[in-house]
Amino acid sequence: MGIIIRLVITAVALWIATLVVGGIELQTDSFGGKVGTLLAVAVIFGIVNAVLRPIIKTLGCGLYVLTLGLISLVINGLLFLLTSWIAGRFDLPFHVDGFWPSAVLGALLVGIVSWVLNMLVPDGGDDD
């Protein structure tokens, strides 16, 4: 059940990013199309982050230390662009226009909104 909640939280964060950041577009008019697209993109985003982020952090450890972690903004933007590209390959109407500011700002906003929503949603371990 927790993975479904995290998926919905990511989809909501992506939806907010489409509303706030100008270069992130959800190109469908129907409510069902928007919900389905956002859920599918949330799955893609989760898989991309789960597979690539640990590899990138391991290989780029020196850059993280050298830049005091600021390279993570660039990495997050690139992973967000990759998510948009993969969504395009699946013919999903989700598109991110360019790296600056759309991808970096969008990834930052999705991260912050997801973090806030995850803090508000009770976790299974919080029942104690």
N, CA, C and O atoms as a GROMACS GRO file, in nm:
protein
  512
    1MET      N    1   0.082  -0.119   0.000
    1MET     CA    2   0.000   0.000   0.000
    1MET      C    3   0.087   0.126   0.000
    1MET      O    4   0.050   0.228  -0.058
    2GLY      N    5   0.202   0.117   0.066
    2GLY     CA    6   0.292   0.233   0.074
    2GLY      C    7   0.342   0.278  -0.061
    2GLY      O    8   0.358   0.398  -0.085
    3ILE      N    9   0.367   0.181  -0.151
    3ILE     CA   10   0.418   0.217  -0.284
    3ILE      C   11   0.311   0.290  -0.364
    3ILE      O   12   0.343   0.380  -0.443
    4ILE      N   13   0.186   0.255  -0.347
    4ILE     CA   14   0.076   0.324  -0.416
    4ILE      C   15   0.065   0.468  -0.366
    4ILE      O   16   0.046   0.560  -0.445
    5ILE      N   17   0.078   0.486  -0.234
    5ILE     CA   18   0.072   0.621  -0.177
    5ILE      C   19   0.187   0.705  -0.230
    5ILE      O   20   0.167   0.821  -0.267
    6ARG      N   21   0.308   0.648  -0.236
    6ARG     CA   22   0.425   0.722  -0.287
    6ARG      C   23   0.407   0.756  -0.435
    6ARG      O   24   0.448   0.862  -0.480
    7LEU      N   25   0.345   0.664  -0.509
    7LEU     CA   26   0.319   0.687  -0.651
    7LEU      C   27   0.222   0.804  -0.669
    7LEU      O   28   0.243   0.890  -0.754
    8VAL      N   29   0.117   0.806  -0.591
    8VAL     CA   30   0.018   0.915  -0.598
    8VAL      C   31   0.083   1.047  -0.556
    8VAL      O   32   0.056   1.151  -0.616
    9ILE      N   33   0.167   1.045  -0.453
    9ILE     CA   34   0.235   1.166  -0.409
    9ILE      C   35   0.325   1.220  -0.519
    9ILE      O   36   0.327   1.340  -0.544
   10THR      N   37   0.398   1.133  -0.586
   10THR     CA   38   0.483   1.176  -0.696
   10THR      C   39   0.400   1.231  -0.811
   10THR      O   40   0.438   1.330  -0.872
   11ALA      N   41   0.286   1.168  -0.840
   11ALA     CA   42   0.198   1.217  -0.946
   11ALA      C   43   0.144   1.355  -0.912
   11ALA      O   44   0.136   1.441  -1.000
   12VAL      N   45   0.107   1.378  -0.788
   12VAL     CA   46   0.059   1.510  -0.745
   12VAL      C   47   0.171   1.613  -0.757
   12VAL      O   48   0.148   1.725  -0.802
   13ALA      N   49   0.292   1.575  -0.717
   13ALA     CA   50   0.406   1.666  -0.729
   13ALA      C   51   0.434   1.700  -0.875
   13ALA      O   52   0.465   1.814  -0.908
   14LEU      N   53   0.423   1.602  -0.964
   14LEU     CA   54   0.440   1.628  -1.107
   14LEU      C   55   0.331   1.720  -1.159
   14LEU      O   56   0.359   1.810  -1.239
   15TRP      N   57   0.209   1.700  -1.115
   15TRP     CA   58   0.098   1.787  -1.157
   15TRP      C   59   0.123   1.931  -1.114
   15TRP      O   60   0.101   2.024  -1.191
   16ILE      N   61   0.168   1.949  -0.990
   16ILE     CA   62   0.197   2.084  -0.941
   16ILE      C   63   0.309   2.147  -1.024
   16ILE      O   64   0.305   2.266  -1.054
   17ALA      N   65   0.409   2.066  -1.060
   17ALA     CA   66   0.518   2.117  -1.143
   17ALA      C   67   0.467   2.162  -1.280
   17ALA      O   68   0.516   2.261  -1.335
   18THR      N   69   0.368   2.091  -1.336
   18THR     CA   70   0.313   2.133  -1.466
   18THR      C   71   0.238   2.265  -1.454
   18THR      O   72   0.229   2.341  -1.550
   19LEU      N   73   0.182   2.292  -1.336
   19LEU     CA   74   0.109   2.417  -1.316
   19LEU      C   75   0.202   2.535  -1.290
   19LEU      O   76   0.174   2.647  -1.333
   20VAL      N   77   0.314   2.511  -1.221
   20VAL     CA   78   0.400   2.619  -1.175
   20VAL      C   79   0.513   2.650  -1.274
   20VAL      O   80   0.540   2.767  -1.301
   21VAL      N   81   0.577   2.549  -1.328
   21VAL     CA   82   0.693   2.567  -1.415
   21VAL      C   83   0.646   2.575  -1.560
   21VAL      O   84   0.577   2.485  -1.608
   22GLY      N   85   0.683   2.682  -1.628
   22GLY     CA   86   0.634   2.707  -1.762
   22GLY      C   87   0.674   2.605  -1.867
   22GLY      O   88   0.594   2.580  -1.958
   23GLY      N   89   0.790   2.546  -1.860
   23GLY     CA   90   0.837   2.455  -1.964
   23GLY      C   91   0.798   2.310  -1.947
   23GLY      O   92   0.840   2.225  -2.025
   24ILE      N   93   0.718   2.280  -1.846
   24ILE     CA   94   0.672   2.143  -1.825
   24ILE      C   95   0.526   2.137  -1.868
   24ILE      O   96   0.440   2.205  -1.812
   25GLU      N   97   0.499   2.054  -1.967
   25GLU     CA   98   0.367   2.052  -2.028
   25GLU      C   99   0.302   1.915  -2.017
   25GLU      O  100   0.365   1.812  -2.038
   26LEU      N  101   0.175   1.916  -1.982
   26LEU     CA  102   0.090   1.798  -1.983
   26LEU      C  103  -0.013   1.824  -2.092
   26LEU      O  104  -0.107   1.901  -2.072
   27GLN      N  105   0.005   1.761  -2.208
   27GLN     CA  106  -0.069   1.799  -2.328
   27GLN      C  107  -0.192   1.711  -2.351
   27GLN      O  108  -0.204   1.648  -2.456
   28THR      N  109  -0.280   1.707  -2.255
   28THR     CA  110  -0.407   1.638  -2.269
   28THR      C  111  -0.513   1.718  -2.196
   28THR      O  112  -0.484   1.784  -2.096
   29ASP      N  113  -0.635   1.712  -2.245
   29ASP     CA  114  -0.742   1.793  -2.188
   29ASP      C  115  -0.833   1.716  -2.094
   29ASP      O  116  -0.891   1.775  -2.003
   30SER      N  117  -0.846   1.585  -2.114
   30SER     CA  118  -0.938   1.509  -2.031
   30SER      C  119  -0.879   1.482  -1.893
   30SER      O  120  -0.758   1.466  -1.878
   31PHE      N  121  -0.966   1.478  -1.794
   31PHE     CA  122  -0.923   1.453  -1.656
   31PHE      C  123  -0.860   1.315  -1.643
   31PHE      O  124  -0.756   1.299  -1.579
   32GLY      N  125  -0.925   1.215  -1.703
   32GLY     CA  126  -0.872   1.079  -1.697
   32GLY      C  127  -0.737   1.067  -1.766
   32GLY      O  128  -0.649   0.994  -1.720
   33GLY      N  129  -0.722   1.138  -1.877
   33GLY     CA  130  -0.594   1.138  -1.948
   33GLY      C  131  -0.483   1.200  -1.865
   33GLY      O  132  -0.370   1.151  -1.864
   34LYS      N  133  -0.516   1.308  -1.795
   34LYS     CA  134  -0.417   1.373  -1.710
   34LYS      C  135  -0.376   1.282  -1.595
   34LYS      O  136  -0.257   1.266  -1.566
   35VAL      N  137  -0.475   1.222  -1.529
   35VAL     CA  138  -0.445   1.134  -1.416
   35VAL      C  139  -0.363   1.014  -1.461
   35VAL      O  140  -0.262   0.980  -1.398
   36GLY      N  141  -0.404   0.951  -1.569
   36GLY     CA  142  -0.331   0.835  -1.621
   36GLY      C  143  -0.189   0.870  -1.662
   36GLY      O  144  -0.095   0.796  -1.634
   37THR      N  145  -0.174   0.984  -1.731
   37THR     CA  146  -0.041   1.027  -1.773
   37THR      C  147   0.047   1.057  -1.653
   37THR      O  148   0.163   1.015  -1.649
   38LEU      N  149  -0.006   1.129  -1.555
   38LEU     CA  150   0.073   1.163  -1.436
   38LEU      C  151   0.114   1.038  -1.359
   38LEU      O  152   0.226   1.031  -1.309
   39LEU      N  153   0.024   0.941  -1.348
   39LEU     CA  154   0.060   0.816  -1.278
   39LEU      C  155   0.167   0.739  -1.355
   39LEU      O  156   0.259   0.684  -1.296
   40ALA      N  157   0.154   0.735  -1.488
   40ALA     CA  158   0.253   0.665  -1.569
   40ALA      C  159   0.389   0.734  -1.562
   40ALA      O  160   0.492   0.667  -1.551
   41VAL      N  161   0.390   0.866  -1.568
   41VAL     CA  162   0.516   0.941  -1.557
   41VAL      C  163   0.575   0.926  -1.417
   41VAL      O  164   0.697   0.921  -1.402
   42ALA      N  165   0.491   0.918  -1.316
   42ALA     CA  166   0.541   0.895  -1.180
   42ALA      C  167   0.609   0.760  -1.169
   42ALA      O  168   0.711   0.747  -1.101
   43VAL      N  169   0.554   0.658  -1.234
   43VAL     CA  170   0.618   0.526  -1.236
   43VAL      C  171   0.754   0.534  -1.306
   43VAL      O  172   0.853   0.482  -1.256
   44ILE      N  173   0.757   0.600  -1.422
   44ILE     CA  174   0.882   0.615  -1.496
   44ILE      C  175   0.984   0.690  -1.413
   44ILE      O  176   1.100   0.650  -1.405
   45PHE      N  177   0.942   0.799  -1.351
   45PHE     CA  178   1.031   0.881  -1.267
   45PHE      C  179   1.086   0.799  -1.150
   45PHE      O  180   1.204   0.810  -1.117
   46GLY      N  181   1.001   0.719  -1.090
   46GLY     CA  182   1.045   0.635  -0.979
   46GLY      C  183   1.145   0.530  -1.022
   46GLY      O  184   1.243   0.505  -0.952
   47ILE      N  185   1.121   0.468  -1.137
   47ILE     CA  186   1.214   0.366  -1.187
   47ILE      C  187   1.347   0.429  -1.225
   47ILE      O  188   1.453   0.375  -1.192
   48VAL      N  189   1.342   0.543  -1.295
   48VAL     CA  190   1.466   0.612  -1.334
   48VAL      C  191   1.547   0.648  -1.210
   48VAL      O  192   1.668   0.625  -1.207
   49ASN      N  193   1.482   0.702  -1.109
   49ASN     CA  194   1.553   0.740  -0.986
   49ASN      C  195   1.604   0.618  -0.910
   49ASN      O  196   1.715   0.621  -0.856
   50ALA      N  197   1.526   0.512  -0.905
   50ALA     CA  198   1.567   0.394  -0.830
   50ALA      C  199   1.686   0.323  -0.896
   50ALA      O  200   1.772   0.268  -0.827
   51VAL      N  201   1.690   0.324  -1.028
   51VAL     CA  202   1.797   0.253  -1.098
   51VAL      C  203   1.921   0.340  -1.114
   51VAL      O  204   2.032   0.295  -1.084
   52LEU      N  205   1.905   0.462  -1.161
   52LEU     CA  206   2.021   0.543  -1.198
   52LEU      C  207   2.082   0.624  -1.083
   52LEU      O  208   2.204   0.642  -1.079
   53ARG      N  209   2.000   0.672  -0.991
   53ARG     CA  210   2.053   0.760  -0.885
   53ARG      C  211   2.164   0.694  -0.802
   53ARG      O  212   2.266   0.758  -0.778
   54PRO      N  213   2.149   0.568  -0.758
   54PRO     CA  214   2.259   0.508  -0.679
   54PRO      C  215   2.388   0.493  -0.762
   54PRO      O  216   2.498   0.510  -0.710
   55ILE      N  217   2.373   0.460  -0.888
   55ILE     CA  218   2.491   0.446  -0.975
   55ILE      C  219   2.560   0.580  -0.992
   55ILE      O  220   2.683   0.590  -0.980
   56ILE      N  221   2.482   0.684  -1.019
   56ILE     CA  222   2.538   0.818  -1.038
   56ILE      C  223   2.604   0.868  -0.910
   56ILE      O  224   2.712   0.927  -0.915
   57LYS      N  225   2.540   0.846  -0.796
   57LYS     CA  226   2.598   0.892  -0.670
   57LYS      C  227   2.728   0.819  -0.639
   57LYS      O  228   2.822   0.879  -0.586
   58THR      N  229   2.734   0.692  -0.672
   58THR     CA  230   2.856   0.616  -0.647
   58THR      C  231   2.968   0.662  -0.738
   58THR      O  232   3.080   0.686  -0.693
   59LEU      N  233   2.939   0.674  -0.867
   59LEU     CA  234   3.042   0.714  -0.962
   59LEU      C  235   3.082   0.861  -0.947
   59LEU      O  236   3.198   0.896  -0.970
   60GLY      N  237   2.986   0.946  -0.909
   60GLY     CA  238   3.014   1.090  -0.900
   60GLY      C  239   3.038   1.139  -0.760
   60GLY      O  240   3.020   1.257  -0.732
   61CYS      N  241   3.078   1.050  -0.671
   61CYS     CA  242   3.098   1.086  -0.529
   61CYS      C  243   3.190   1.206  -0.514
   61CYS      O  244   3.164   1.295  -0.432
   62GLY      N  245   3.298   1.209  -0.590
   62GLY     CA  246   3.393   1.321  -0.581
   62GLY      C  247   3.330   1.454  -0.619
   62GLY      O  248   3.359   1.556  -0.557
   63LEU      N  249   3.245   1.453  -0.723
   63LEU     CA  250   3.178   1.576  -0.764
   63LEU      C  251   3.081   1.626  -0.657
   63LEU      O  252   3.069   1.747  -0.636
   64TYR      N  253   3.014   1.534  -0.590
   64TYR     CA  254   2.924   1.574  -0.483
   64TYR      C  255   3.001   1.644  -0.371
   64TYR      O  256   2.957   1.746  -0.318
   65VAL      N  257   3.117   1.589  -0.337
   65VAL     CA  258   3.199   1.648  -0.232
   65VAL      C  259   3.258   1.782  -0.279
   65VAL      O  260   3.255   1.880  -0.206
   66LEU      N  261   3.309   1.784  -0.400
   66LEU     CA  262   3.373   1.903  -0.455
   66LEU      C  263   3.277   2.021  -0.466
   66LEU      O  264   3.315   2.136  -0.441
   67THR      N  265   3.152   1.993  -0.504
   67THR     CA  266   3.055   2.101  -0.524
   67THR      C  267   2.962   2.120  -0.404
   67THR      O  268   2.865   2.195  -0.410
   68LEU      N  269   2.994   2.052  -0.295
   68LEU     CA  270   2.912   2.059  -0.173
   68LEU      C  271   2.767   2.017  -0.200
   68LEU      O  272   2.674   2.071  -0.140
   69GLY      N  273   2.750   1.924  -0.289
   69GLY     CA  274   2.618   1.870  -0.319
   69GLY      C  275   2.539   1.944  -0.424
   69GLY      O  276   2.431   1.899  -0.462
   70LEU      N  277   2.590   2.056  -0.474
   70LEU     CA  278   2.514   2.133  -0.573
   70LEU      C  279   2.502   2.061  -0.707
   70LEU      O  280   2.412   2.091  -0.786
   71ILE      N  281   2.591   1.966  -0.732
   71ILE     CA  282   2.582   1.889  -0.856
   71ILE      C  283   2.452   1.807  -0.859
   71ILE      O  284   2.406   1.767  -0.966
   72SER      N  285   2.394   1.784  -0.742
   72SER     CA  286   2.269   1.709  -0.737
   72SER      C  287   2.156   1.782  -0.809
   72SER      O  288   2.065   1.718  -0.862
   73LEU      N  289   2.159   1.915  -0.812
   73LEU     CA  290   2.059   1.991  -0.889
   73LEU      C  291   2.069   1.958  -1.038
   73LEU      O  292   1.968   1.939  -1.106
   74VAL      N  293   2.192   1.952  -1.086
   74VAL     CA  294   2.215   1.919  -1.227
   74VAL      C  295   2.173   1.775  -1.255
   74VAL      O  296   2.107   1.747  -1.355
   75ILE      N  297   2.212   1.684  -1.168
   75ILE     CA  298   2.177   1.542  -1.183
   75ILE      C  299   2.025   1.525  -1.182
   75ILE      O  300   1.971   1.453  -1.266
   76ASN      N  301   1.957   1.589  -1.088
   76ASN     CA  302   1.811   1.579  -1.082
   76ASN      C  303   1.746   1.634  -1.208
   76ASN      O  304   1.650   1.575  -1.258
   77GLY      N  305   1.798   1.744  -1.261
   77GLY     CA  306   1.745   1.799  -1.385
   77GLY      C  307   1.764   1.704  -1.502
   77GLY      O  308   1.674   1.686  -1.584
   78LEU      N  309   1.881   1.641  -1.509
   78LEU     CA  310   1.907   1.545  -1.616
   78LEU      C  311   1.817   1.422  -1.605
   78LEU      O  312   1.769   1.371  -1.705
   79LEU      N  313   1.795   1.374  -1.483
   79LEU     CA  314   1.705   1.260  -1.464
   79LEU      C  315   1.561   1.297  -1.498
   79LEU      O  316   1.485   1.214  -1.548
   80PHE      N  317   1.524   1.421  -1.471
   80PHE     CA  318   1.389   1.469  -1.506
   80PHE      C  319   1.374   1.477  -1.659
   80PHE      O  320   1.270   1.441  -1.713
   81LEU      N  321   1.478   1.525  -1.727
   81LEU     CA  322   1.477   1.526  -1.874
   81LEU      C  323   1.470   1.385  -1.930
   81LEU      O  324   1.399   1.360  -2.027
   82LEU      N  325   1.543   1.292  -1.869
   82LEU     CA  326   1.539   1.153  -1.913
   82LEU      C  327   1.399   1.095  -1.895
   82LEU      O  328   1.351   1.020  -1.980
   83THR      N  329   1.334   1.129  -1.786
   83THR     CA  330   1.197   1.085  -1.762
   83THR      C  331   1.104   1.138  -1.872
   83THR      O  332   1.019   1.064  -1.922
   84SER      N  333   1.121   1.264  -1.910
   84SER     CA  334   1.041   1.322  -2.017
   84SER      C  335   1.066   1.251  -2.148
   84SER      O  336   0.973   1.224  -2.224
   85TRP      N  337   1.192   1.219  -2.177
   85TRP     CA  338   1.227   1.150  -2.301
   85TRP      C  339   1.165   1.011  -2.306
   85TRP      O  340   1.111   0.970  -2.408
   86ILE      N  341   1.174   0.938  -2.194
   86ILE     CA  342   1.115   0.803  -2.189
   86ILE      C  343   0.963   0.812  -2.202
   86ILE      O  344   0.903   0.729  -2.269
   87ALA      N  345   0.901   0.910  -2.138
   87ALA     CA  346   0.756   0.929  -2.150
   87ALA      C  347   0.719   0.954  -2.296
   87ALA      O  348   0.616   0.906  -2.344
   88GLY      N  349   0.801   1.031  -2.367
   88GLY     CA  350   0.777   1.054  -2.509
   88GLY      C  351   0.786   0.927  -2.591
   88GLY      O  352   0.712   0.911  -2.688
   89ARG      N  353   0.874   0.837  -2.555
   89ARG     CA  354   0.889   0.708  -2.624
   89ARG      C  355   0.766   0.621  -2.605
   89ARG      O  356   0.735   0.537  -2.689
   90PHE      N  357   0.695   0.640  -2.493
   90PHE     CA  358   0.570   0.567  -2.468
   90PHE      C  359   0.447   0.645  -2.513
   90PHE      O  360   0.334   0.608  -2.480
   91ASP      N  361   0.469   0.752  -2.589
   91ASP     CA  362   0.362   0.838  -2.641
   91ASP      C  363   0.276   0.898  -2.530
   91ASP      O  364   0.155   0.917  -2.548
   92LEU      N  365   0.337   0.928  -2.418
   92LEU     CA  366   0.265   0.997  -2.310
   92LEU      C  367   0.274   1.148  -2.335
   92LEU      O  368   0.381   1.197  -2.370
   93PRO      N  369   0.166   1.220  -2.317
   93PRO     CA  370   0.165   1.364  -2.344
   93PRO      C  371   0.228   1.448  -2.232
   93PRO      O  372   0.166   1.541  -2.182
   94PHE      N  373   0.350   1.414  -2.194
   94PHE     CA  374   0.424   1.486  -2.091
   94PHE      C  375   0.557   1.526  -2.152
   94PHE      O  376   0.630   1.443  -2.207
   95HIS      N  377   0.589   1.657  -2.143
   95HIS     CA  378   0.712   1.704  -2.205
   95HIS      C  379   0.777   1.813  -2.120
   95HIS      O  380   0.709   1.900  -2.065
   96VAL      N  381   0.910   1.806  -2.111
   96VAL     CA  382   0.989   1.907  -2.042
   96VAL      C  383   1.072   1.979  -2.148
   96VAL      O  384   1.150   1.917  -2.219
   97ASP      N  385   1.054   2.111  -2.157
   97ASP     CA  386   1.125   2.192  -2.256
   97ASP      C  387   1.258   2.241  -2.201
   97ASP      O  388   1.262   2.340  -2.128
   98GLY      N  389   1.365   2.175  -2.235
   98GLY     CA  390   1.498   2.225  -2.203
   98GLY      C  391   1.544   2.200  -2.061
   98GLY      O  392   1.468   2.160  -1.973
   99PHE      N  393   1.674   2.226  -2.044
   99PHE     CA  394   1.738   2.198  -1.916
   99PHE      C  395   1.720   2.311  -1.816
   99PHE      O  396   1.674   2.289  -1.704
  100TRP      N  397   1.757   2.434  -1.857
  100TRP     CA  398   1.741   2.552  -1.771
  100TRP      C  399   1.619   2.628  -1.817
  100TRP      O  400   1.608   2.648  -1.938
  101PRO      N  401   1.531   2.670  -1.740
  101PRO     CA  402   1.509   2.634  -1.600
  101PRO      C  403   1.413   2.518  -1.583
  101PRO      O  404   1.394   2.469  -1.471
  102SER      N  405   1.351   2.473  -1.692
  102SER     CA  406   1.240   2.377  -1.680
  102SER      C  407   1.278   2.249  -1.607
  102SER      O  408   1.214   2.213  -1.509
  103ALA      N  409   1.381   2.180  -1.654
  103ALA     CA  410   1.414   2.051  -1.594
  103ALA      C  411   1.467   2.066  -1.453
  103ALA      O  412   1.425   1.993  -1.363
  104VAL      N  413   1.558   2.158  -1.431
  104VAL     CA  414   1.617   2.175  -1.297
  104VAL      C  415   1.512   2.226  -1.199
  104VAL      O  416   1.498   2.173  -1.089
  105LEU      N  417   1.438   2.329  -1.240
  105LEU     CA  418   1.334   2.384  -1.153
  105LEU      C  419   1.223   2.283  -1.128
  105LEU      O  420   1.173   2.270  -1.016
  106GLY      N  421   1.184   2.211  -1.233
  106GLY     CA  422   1.080   2.110  -1.219
  106GLY      C  423   1.122   1.998  -1.126
  106GLY      O  424   1.044   1.955  -1.041
  107ALA      N  425   1.245   1.949  -1.142
  107ALA     CA  426   1.294   1.842  -1.055
  107ALA      C  427   1.303   1.890  -0.911
  107ALA      O  428   1.270   1.816  -0.818
  108LEU      N  429   1.348   2.013  -0.892
  108LEU     CA  430   1.357   2.070  -0.758
  108LEU      C  431   1.218   2.082  -0.695
  108LEU      O  432   1.198   2.047  -0.579
  109LEU      N  433   1.123   2.132  -0.772
  109LEU     CA  434   0.986   2.146  -0.723
  109LEU      C  435   0.923   2.011  -0.692
  109LEU      O  436   0.857   1.995  -0.589
  110VAL      N  437   0.942   1.913  -0.780
  110VAL     CA  438   0.887   1.779  -0.756
  110VAL      C  439   0.949   1.720  -0.629
  110VAL      O  440   0.879   1.658  -0.549
  111GLY      N  441   1.077   1.739  -0.610
  111GLY     CA  442   1.142   1.689  -0.489
  111GLY      C  443   1.089   1.753  -0.363
  111GLY      O  444   1.063   1.684  -0.264
  112ILE      N  445   1.073   1.884  -0.364
  112ILE     CA  446   1.023   1.955  -0.246
  112ILE      C  447   0.879   1.919  -0.215
  112ILE      O  448   0.844   1.890  -0.101
  113VAL      N  449   0.794   1.920  -0.318
  113VAL     CA  450   0.652   1.886  -0.297
  113VAL      C  451   0.638   1.742  -0.250
  113VAL      O  452   0.558   1.714  -0.161
  114SER      N  453   0.714   1.650  -0.308
  114SER     CA  454   0.709   1.510  -0.265
  114SER      C  455   0.752   1.496  -0.120
  114SER      O  456   0.691   1.421  -0.043
  115TRP      N  457   0.857   1.567  -0.084
  115TRP     CA  458   0.906   1.561   0.054
  115TRP      C  459   0.800   1.612   0.152
  115TRP      O  460   0.774   1.550   0.255
  116VAL      N  461   0.738   1.726   0.119
  116VAL     CA  462   0.635   1.783   0.207
  116VAL      C  463   0.516   1.689   0.218
  116VAL      O  464   0.466   1.664   0.328
  117LEU      N  465   0.470   1.636   0.105
  117LEU     CA  466   0.354   1.546   0.109
  117LEU      C  467   0.387   1.417   0.182
  117LEU      O  468   0.302   1.364   0.254
  118ASN      N  469   0.508   1.365   0.165
  118ASN     CA  470   0.548   1.245   0.238
  118ASN      C  471   0.554   1.270   0.388
  118ASN      O  472   0.530   1.179   0.468
  119MET      N  473   0.586   1.392   0.427
  119MET     CA  474   0.588   1.426   0.570
  119MET      C  475   0.445   1.432   0.625
  119MET      O  476   0.423   1.400   0.742
  120LEU      N  477   0.348   1.471   0.542
  120LEU     CA  478   0.210   1.485   0.588
  120LEU      C  479   0.135   1.352   0.592
  120LEU      O  480   0.042   1.335   0.670
  121VAL      N  481   0.176   1.258   0.507
  121VAL     CA  482   0.110   1.128   0.500
  121VAL      C  483   0.172   1.036   0.605
  121VAL      O  484   0.294   1.017   0.608
  122PRO      N  485   0.089   0.980   0.690
  122PRO     CA  486   0.144   0.892   0.793
  122PRO      C  487   0.205   0.766   0.731
  122PRO      O  488   0.149   0.707   0.638
  123ASP      N  489   0.319   0.726   0.785
  123ASP     CA  490   0.386   0.606   0.739
  123ASP      C  491   0.342   0.489   0.825
  123ASP      O  492   0.295   0.509   0.937
  124GLY      N  493   0.356   0.369   0.776
  124GLY     CA  494   0.318   0.250   0.850
  124GLY      C  495   0.391   0.236   0.981
  124GLY      O  496   0.337   0.179   1.076
  125GLY      N  497   0.515   0.287   0.991
  125GLY     CA  498   0.594   0.276   1.112
  125GLY      C  499   0.561   0.380   1.216
  125GLY      O  500   0.615   0.376   1.326
  126ASP      N  501   0.472   0.475   1.184
  126ASP     CA  502   0.438   0.582   1.277
  126ASP      C  503   0.326   0.544   1.373
  126ASP      O  504   0.283   0.628   1.453
  127ASP      N  505   0.279   0.422   1.367
  127ASP     CA  506   0.166   0.380   1.450
  127ASP      C  507   0.205   0.358   1.596
  127ASP      O  508   0.117   0.348   1.682
  128ASP      N  509   0.332   0.350   1.626
  128ASP     CA  510   0.377   0.320   1.763
  128ASP      C  511   0.349   0.431   1.858
  128ASP      O  512   0.381   0.420   1.977
   0.00000   0.00000   0.00000
